[in-house]
Amino acid sequence: MERVLVIAGFDPSGGAGVLMDVKMFALLGIKAASVPTALTVQSSKIFHSWVSLEKALFEKMLKCTLEDLPISGVKIGMLGVSELVNVIAFYLKKYRGQLKWVVYDPVLRATLKKDLFEGSSFLENVKRELLPVVDYITPNCREAEVFAERAIEKAEDWEEVAKSFYSFGVKRVIIKGVREKGRVYTYYFEEGRKKIIYSVPEIPLEFHGTGCAFSSLFLGYLIKGWEAKVALKKAINRLYPLLKRASLEANKEGLTLIF
Ligand code: PLP
């Protein structure tokens, strides 16, 4: 059976981060191990603070897990601090031969309005060390703008954003959550190929954990053997009913995809 590794922050509410990711893999019948990068203090409604795992401890956990289990896919989410980025890049390179797919969801800010990284060298280090060793990056609009260092004004600008990512070394870029005229668009760019666009009707609420859930489902379908454009469509189709249901329960449950 395929097995994935989630490297992400720990959200005790279960709405995002490693708990959400592992739940998504379980939904697809995929076993998931996880190594947390950071511990966050948050509820389904308020984000208080976070603290990074100490580098030596994080490295021991990562090494121990990779040596133990036959991991074939890696999902990376919140990284927090620059020094963990180097550790992850080192182990991804070391295990690249056995890893079918590495998906990086470049989480920079919690939906509950708190930055999830620190340090002036963080972004540069991610670009230099991590992006060349991942297969897919799945930024939302804001994350894409931050990485590409440009504001997006019109639909054609996404092409230029994708090219910036290619120049950082990651050749497949999924930009998610582009809201326009009542629909939400997902753009898939791959260097040398025509772009693919999917859209669904907009749900007028922003759920904590949606990005995590999407990227995990996408990796899950890749690991199950679907080609990227099918995996993408399947991930969107799997997530959308969850969002619709969560929007009906939003008064009871807050803006969290709890299930
Ligand atoms: N990872 C962790 C640990 C988080 O706490 C959060 C948001 O609070 C995220 C990721 C980002 O979640 P999303 O972008 O899916 O809302």
Boltz pocket constraint, residues with backbone or C-beta under 6 A from the ligand:
constraints:
  - pocket:
      binder: B
      contacts: [[A, 8], [A, 9], [A, 10], [A, 11], [A, 16], [A, 17], [A, 18], [A, 38], [A, 40], [A, 42], [A, 47], [A, 77], [A, 78], [A, 107], [A, 109], [A, 110], [A, 111], [A, 112], [A, 207], [A, 208], [A, 209], [A, 210], [A, 211], [A, 212], [A, 213]]
      max_distance: 6.0
